[in-house]
Amino acid sequence: MTTPNPRTGLQLRSLIKKSGELELSLASVPLPELGADEVLVRVEASPLNPSDLGLLFGTADMGTATASGTSDRPVVTARVPEGAMKAMAGRLDDSMPVGNEGAGVVVEAGSSAAAQALLGKTVAAIAGAMYSRYRVVPVAQCLLLPEGATPADGASSFVNPLTALGMVETMRREGHTALVHTAAASNLGQMLNRICMQDGIALVNIVRKQEQTDLLKAMGAKYVCDASAPTFLQDLTDALVATGATLAFDATGGGRLGGQILGCMEAALNKTAKEYSRYGSTTHKQVYLYGGLDTRPTEFVRNFGMAWGMGGWLLFPFLQKIDPAVAQALKQRVAAELKTTFASHYSKEISLAEVLDLGTIAVYNQRATGTKYLVNPNKSLA
């Protein structure tokens, strides 16, 4: 006897109320009827990326979080500081689903040949609302995983791999020849190292702990600078002289690190300058802020001449800007190298209910190397 596919699915929701309260809960939501080019995915793996945590918690102070509800339908509430409510204006009283990407098995397919071809297959998807037991996804937002790949293998097929590839593609498009990356021991940072080693690109890694240095060195990384070391600025300048890197991607966002990178780039360029210029080096130096691990304001001292830039970089605007054929080629590289270059590692697999456990939140919300969790929305089903 064939079990019919469900018409409702459990989904994690995040709500910030006008009263200044964050409410996280699980809700049963109706599943829409499939269009011709859509599939129904039973989601079995979805990563907790920093971008997901930004939507999940908003600007709430999770130190004020309290739990209620039941073991299978927990509810978490927390206060949003009054000064942080303005940034949440666009989502007030709007219950929002969470989870940018994930992977699972296609259990139902629309009538088109492309949809039918995915029936029973394991796919990755970037469709939003992936912290759901079931998700209706357009075929165009699916990536067929290689034979033998599990949902856990493909859970992070989009955000981190395409971000790392996007950094390299941006470097080439903007005329740079080497890269600097911060928070470099992260899953994304490890992927970027493997890409750069494979493609012959010099990469300067910035970390904040000795064990992170050891991790990257063991992978074969040549240039690793520890921001907590007293010799950090000199170490970074030396690495920039050796590599000629004039483009950086900074995951921290706040604090002084972005400005320090620009300053060290200028110092490195001056070491090889043929003549003095009171306006500094004429070589353009660029730092892109693509994350916000450091929530402090971004600070810098202008000791890097006049040829510089500091701005934002995000994956989805980048993908929309490049030629669709180029974007597809990047996706196909991810699929082909899913278990090698783009392999992701997780410290724990948790259920939807466990996402809302206060002790578990305290761990994964550190956003630290070694605390990356994988959500399995269909874990612990009776």
C-alpha positions in Angstrom: 0.0 0.0 0.0 1.4 3.4 -1.0 1.3 6.1 1.7 -0.1 9.3 0.3 2.1 12.4 0.5 1.1 14.9 3.2 -0.9 18.1 2.4 0.5 19.9 5.5 4.0 20.2 6.8 5.7 21.2 10.1 7.7 24.4 9.7 9.8 26.6 11.9 8.6 30.2 12.1 10.1 33.4 13.4 7.9 36.4 14.5 9.0 39.8 15.8 6.0 41.6 17.3 5.5 45.3 17.4 5.6 44.9 21.2 9.3 44.1 20.9 9.1 40.4 21.4 10.7 37.6 19.3 8.6 34.4 19.1 10.0 31.2 17.6 7.6 28.3 17.1 6.7 25.3 15.0 3.5 25.5 12.9 1.6 23.1 10.6 1.3 24.9 7.3 -0.7 23.7 4.2 1.3 22.6 1.2 0.2 24.1 -2.1 -0.7 22.0 -5.1 2.2 21.4 -7.4 2.6 23.3 -10.6 3.9 21.6 -13.7 7.5 22.6 -13.0 7.5 22.0 -9.2 8.5 19.1 -6.9 7.7 18.2 -3.3 10.9 17.6 -1.3 11.0 15.7 2.0 13.7 17.9 3.6 16.2 15.8 5.5 19.2 18.2 5.9 19.5 22.0 6.1 22.4 23.9 7.6 22.3 26.6 10.2 24.2 29.4 8.4 24.9 32.8 9.8 22.4 34.3 7.3 19.8 31.9 8.6 20.5 32.9 12.2 20.1 36.6 11.2 16.5 35.9 10.1 15.8 33.4 12.9 16.7 35.7 15.8 16.7 39.2 14.2 18.1 41.7 16.6 16.7 40.0 19.7 18.8 39.7 22.8 19.0 35.9 23.1 20.3 36.3 26.6 16.7 37.1 27.6 15.3 34.0 25.9 12.7 31.8 27.7 11.1 28.6 26.7 7.5 27.4 26.9 5.2 25.1 25.0 5.6 21.3 24.8 8.5 19.0 23.9 7.3 18.5 20.4 5.9 22.1 19.9 8.3 24.3 21.9 8.1 28.1 21.9 11.0 30.4 22.5 10.5 34.1 23.3 13.1 36.9 23.7 13.2 40.6 24.0 14.3 42.9 21.2 16.1 46.0 22.6 14.2 49.1 21.9 17.1 50.6 20.0 17.2 47.6 17.7 13.5 47.7 16.7 14.0 50.2 13.9 16.1 47.7 11.9 13.2 45.2 12.2 10.5 47.5 10.9 10.0 45.6 7.6 9.1 42.3 9.3 7.1 43.4 12.4 4.1 41.1 13.1 5.0 39.0 10.0 5.5 35.3 10.9 8.5 34.3 8.7 9.7 30.8 7.6 13.5 30.3 8.0 16.2 28.2 6.2 17.8 29.4 2.9 18.9 26.0 1.6 18.7 22.3 2.2 18.4 18.9 0.6 16.1 15.9 0.6 14.2 13.4 -1.5 11.6 14.3 -4.1 8.4 12.5 -3.1 6.0 14.1 -5.6 6.5 15.8 -9.0 4.6 18.1 -11.3 3.6 17.1 -14.8 6.6 18.5 -16.7 9.3 16.2 -18.0 11.9 18.1 -15.9 9.9 17.6 -12.7 9.1 14.0 -13.4 12.8 13.3 -14.0 13.5 14.2 -10.3 10.9 11.9 -8.7 12.6 9.8 -6.1 15.9 11.6 -6.6 18.0 13.3 -3.9 18.2 17.1 -4.6 19.6 20.2 -3.0 17.4 23.3 -3.1 17.7 27.0 -2.4 14.1 28.0 -2.0 13.8 29.5 1.5 11.6 28.0 4.2 13.8 24.9 4.3 13.4 24.4 8.0 10.3 22.5 7.0 9.5 18.8 6.8 8.2 19.2 3.3 8.8 22.0 0.8 7.4 22.7 -2.6 10.3 23.8 -4.8 10.5 25.0 -8.4 12.7 22.6 -10.6 14.9 25.6 -11.5 15.8 26.0 -7.8 16.9 22.3 -7.5 20.3 20.7 -8.0 20.3 17.0 -8.7 22.9 15.4 -6.4 25.4 12.9 -7.7 24.6 9.2 -7.4 25.3 8.0 -3.8 25.2 11.5 -2.3 23.1 11.9 0.8 20.9 14.9 1.8 23.6 15.7 4.4 26.2 15.7 1.7 24.2 18.2 -0.3 22.7 20.3 2.4 25.2 23.2 1.9 25.4 23.0 -1.9 24.5 26.6 -2.5 25.3 29.3 0.0 28.8 28.5 1.1 30.1 26.9 -2.2 28.7 29.6 -4.5 29.9 32.3 -2.1 33.4 30.9 -2.2 33.3 30.5 -6.0 31.7 34.0 -6.3 34.7 35.5 -4.4 37.1 33.9 -6.9 35.0 35.0 -9.8 34.8 38.6 -8.4 38.6 38.6 -8.1 39.0 37.7 -11.7 36.4 40.1 -13.0 37.9 43.0 -11.0 41.4 42.4 -12.1 42.9 41.2 -8.8 45.3 38.2 -8.7 45.1 37.0 -5.1 42.7 37.0 -2.1 42.4 37.7 1.6 39.6 36.0 3.6 38.6 36.4 7.3 36.9 33.9 9.5 39.0 31.6 7.3 38.7 28.4 9.4 34.9 28.2 8.8 33.3 25.7 6.5 33.2 28.4 3.8 36.8 29.3 4.5 38.0 25.7 4.2 36.1 25.4 0.8 37.8 28.6 -0.4 41.2 27.2 0.5 40.5 24.0 -1.5 39.3 26.1 -4.5 42.4 28.3 -4.4 44.8 25.4 -4.0 43.1 23.6 -6.9 43.0 26.7 -9.1 46.5 28.0 -8.2 45.3 31.2 -6.5 47.3 32.7 -3.6 45.1 33.1 -0.5 45.8 34.9 2.7 43.8 33.4 5.6 42.9 35.5 8.7 41.9 33.5 11.8 41.7 34.3 15.5 43.0 31.2 17.3 46.1 29.0 17.1 44.0 25.9 16.6 42.4 27.5 13.6 45.9 28.2 12.2 46.8 24.5 12.8 43.6 23.4 11.0 44.3 25.4 7.9 48.0 24.6 7.8 47.1 20.9 8.0 44.9 21.4 4.9 47.9 22.8 3.0 47.2 26.6 3.5 50.4 28.5 3.0 49.5 31.9 4.4 47.6 32.0 7.7 47.6 35.1 10.0 46.3 35.0 13.6 44.5 38.2 14.4 45.1 37.6 18.2 48.9 37.4 17.8 50.9 40.5 18.8 52.7 40.3 15.4 49.4 40.1 13.4 49.8 43.4 11.4 53.4 42.6 10.4 52.5 39.0 9.6 49.6 40.2 7.4 51.8 42.7 5.6 54.4 40.1 4.9 51.8 37.7 3.5 50.4 40.5 1.3 53.9 41.3 0.0 54.4 37.6 -0.9 51.0 37.2 -2.6 50.2 40.7 -4.0 46.7 40.4 -2.7 44.6 43.6 -3.1 41.1 42.1 -2.6 39.7 40.9 0.7 36.4 39.4 1.8 35.6 40.1 5.5 33.0 38.0 7.3 33.3 39.9 10.5 31.9 43.2 9.2 32.3 45.3 12.4 35.3 46.4 14.3 38.7 47.5 12.9 39.7 44.4 10.9 38.6 45.7 7.4 40.5 48.9 7.9 43.6 47.0 9.2 43.6 44.9 6.0 43.5 48.0 3.8 46.3 49.5 5.8 48.5 46.4 5.5 47.7 46.3 1.7 49.0 49.8 1.4 52.1 49.0 3.5 52.8 45.9 1.3 52.5 48.0 -1.9 54.8 50.7 -0.6 57.5 48.0 0.1 57.7 47.4 -3.6 56.9 50.9 -4.9 59.4 52.4 -7.4 58.7 56.0 -6.4 57.1 57.9 -3.5 53.6 59.4 -3.9 52.1 61.6 -1.2 48.7 60.3 -2.2 49.7 56.7 -1.6 49.7 53.8 -3.9 47.7 54.1 -7.1 46.8 50.4 -7.0 43.2 49.9 -6.0 42.7 48.1 -2.8 39.2 46.6 -2.0 37.6 45.1 1.0 34.1 43.6 0.7 32.1 43.1 3.9 29.9 40.0 3.4 29.0 39.1 7.0 28.4 40.5 10.4 30.1 38.2 12.9 31.3 41.3 14.7 28.2 43.4 15.5 30.2 46.6 16.4 30.3 49.5 14.1 32.9 49.3 11.3 35.9 51.5 12.2 39.0 52.4 10.1 41.8 54.9 10.1 42.6 56.2 6.6 46.3 55.2 6.4 45.9 53.5 3.0 46.1 56.3 0.5 43.3 57.3 -1.9 42.9 54.2 -4.1 40.7 52.0 -2.0 37.2 50.8 -1.5 35.1 49.3 1.2 31.6 48.0 0.4 29.2 45.2 0.8 29.0 41.9 -1.2 26.2 39.4 -1.1 25.8 36.1 -3.0 22.3 36.6 -4.5 22.9 40.0 -6.1 26.2 38.6 -7.5 24.4 35.7 -9.1 21.8 38.0 -10.6 24.5 40.2 -12.1 26.5 37.5 -13.9 25.5 35.7 -17.0 23.1 32.8 -16.3 25.4 30.4 -18.1 28.3 31.4 -15.8 26.1 30.8 -12.7 25.0 27.4 -14.1 28.7 26.5 -14.6 29.4 27.4 -11.0 26.6 25.2 -9.8 27.7 22.3 -11.9 31.2 22.5 -10.4 29.6 22.3 -7.0 27.7 19.1 -8.0 30.8 17.5 -9.5 33.0 18.2 -6.5 30.4 17.8 -3.8 32.4 15.4 -1.6 35.8 16.9 -2.2 36.2 20.6 -2.7 32.8 21.5 -1.4 32.4 19.0 1.5 30.9 20.5 4.6 31.3 19.2 8.1 28.8 19.5 11.0 29.3 19.0 14.7 25.7 17.8 15.3 22.4 16.9 13.6 19.3 18.3 15.3 15.5 18.2 14.8 13.2 21.1 14.4 12.2 20.9 18.1 15.9 20.9 19.1 16.5 24.1 17.1 14.3 25.7 19.8 16.1 24.2 22.8 17.7 27.0 24.8 20.9 25.0 25.6 21.3 24.1 21.9 20.7 27.7 20.8 23.5 28.8 23.2 25.9 26.6 21.3 25.0 27.2 17.7 24.4 30.9 18.1 28.1 31.3 19.0 28.7 31.1 15.2 32.1 29.7 16.0 34.2 27.1 14.1 33.2 23.7 15.3 29.7 24.6 16.3 28.0 24.4 12.9 24.8 22.4 13.2 22.7 20.5 10.6 18.9 20.6 10.9 17.0 17.5 9.9 13.3 18.5 9.9 12.3 14.8 9.6 14.4 13.6 12.5 12.6 11.9 15.4 9.4 11.3 13.6 7.2 8.6 15.1 
